Structures are given as C-alpha cells and as structure tokens.
Amino acid sequence: LTGPNMAGKSTFMRQIALTAIMAQTGSFVPAAYASLTLVDQVFTRVGAYDDLSAGQSTFMVEMTEIAHILTSATRKSLVLLDEVGRGTSTFDGLSLAWAISEYLHESIKCKSVFATHYHQLTDLESILSGVRNYSIAVKEDKGAITFLRTVVPGATDKSYGVHVARLAGVPRTVTKRADQILREIEKEALMQPGSGGRSQRRSSRYTQLIFFDGNDDGNTAAEAEGEKKDPILEEIESLDLDMMTPREALDRLAQYQRMQREREEG
C-alpha cells in the first residue's frame, strides 16, 4: 500500500483490523458487502516509539515487534505493517522491508497489508504471485495536492513529503531548498549508467551525500562537492522568484543570455 504522507494509509490499516475483528464477533461492518475469512490472530506494527527503560531504541523496538510477528503469525493470521525499516539507513531499511515481504509471502503465507514509502517494493507485484499493489489516490494540480481518501489499484511513486512539510509550517526557505535538492536527486537517478543507454558520471553532489559513501571510480562526496559550479547557474538558483516582478525576471533572463553569448564568443 503506497501513497502520500497524510493520505490515510495508517487509518485505512486500522480500519482493516477493526473490521476483521467486528465481523468475526458477528457485528455489522462499515461496508455494503463484506466476505471475510476467519483469522486466528491480528498482528500490527504501526507507529514509532522507543523503550528507554529497557535501553531499546526506536528501531530496536520495531525489529523486536517484527521478530515476534514473523515467529508467531500463521497462515490464518492477519498482519498489518506500517513503514517497516524507516528507522535505519535507506539501503538497510529497504533490504529488510523486501526480505520481510518475501518471508510473509513465501513462508507464512498469511494475509497482510504492508504500507510503505519504499516505492521499490512495488516491483514485488511482478515477482511474487500473491502480491497486489494498491495506493491512496490524490489529485495534483499546479503543485497543490488534494487527498481523495480513496484506495485504488496500482502503485504510486511519490510521497509528497515536502508538500506536507509546507503544510506543517516549515519555513518556506527550507521547503523551497528541499524541492531543489529533490529535483536534483531525481535527475541524477535518471542519469545513472544504463539509463536509456546513456552513461553518465555517478559521482553526484546529493546522492553521494545522502545515499553513498563513494562510487565505483573511488570518487567521494567531498570531491564532488569541490567541483566548480557554473556561476550563472549558481546565481539562478539563488534568485527568489517570488520577490521579483515579471519585468525584473525578464531583464535578468536577458542579462543571462548576454553573459552566455559573451562566454561562447570569448
């Protein structure tokens, strides 16, 4: 189950658990029609918290709960997992989430809903026969999103985290800069070797800092950071477009054109 932050994934999963329990006790459920199998246990891993008195970090608590679920659940159990693997590094978390999904499918064979922002996990639908992708629908219009509170078949590849940060009141300077970095990371991801037959340098300013310790050529993040940047691009990135009039923006664009022509002629 994928979808943006605040779209309602956790609420939807709690609804599934409550509906299963209500139906099993003979109660009415919030649906026009429901056909539900009996379950022997409901296991959930939702939310993040630590246990300081026991000396356990947030991630340790998460893994302890996961360990209990994987050793206790049966084929007749209902397992609901929300954001497993987010408390550690990106690659560690993704690897754990992938392996846990495979174990649920191949070894336990139980019914499960796995909500995640690791969009790579949606590839499991084409690998494991019992996996189906669903997502929380949103409507996007000119950078603004509307949560439709509807679960639809298929996967999503966006989390809209920066948008949620903006709604929460994070300073505009921070969210604007985060948008710039996000676009750069996404662009660099598309330019990796093997993408569309293009071979590009893997050393990159942001992906090195955030995801990698180095690259196959031995370059480090510090070396990438030290590369000289185009002064025109630097000036463009520093502009506060919200504070410029259309005329000022046009004048500045004309200035950059002149600078580029002079550079090419010189």
Helices and strands as residue ranges (DSSP letters): H 9-24, E 42-45, G 52-54, H 58-72, E 78-82, H 90-103, I 104-108, E 111-115, G 119-126, E 134-141, E 144-153, H 161-168, H 172-190, H 205-210, H 221-225, H 231-238, G 241-243, H 246-265
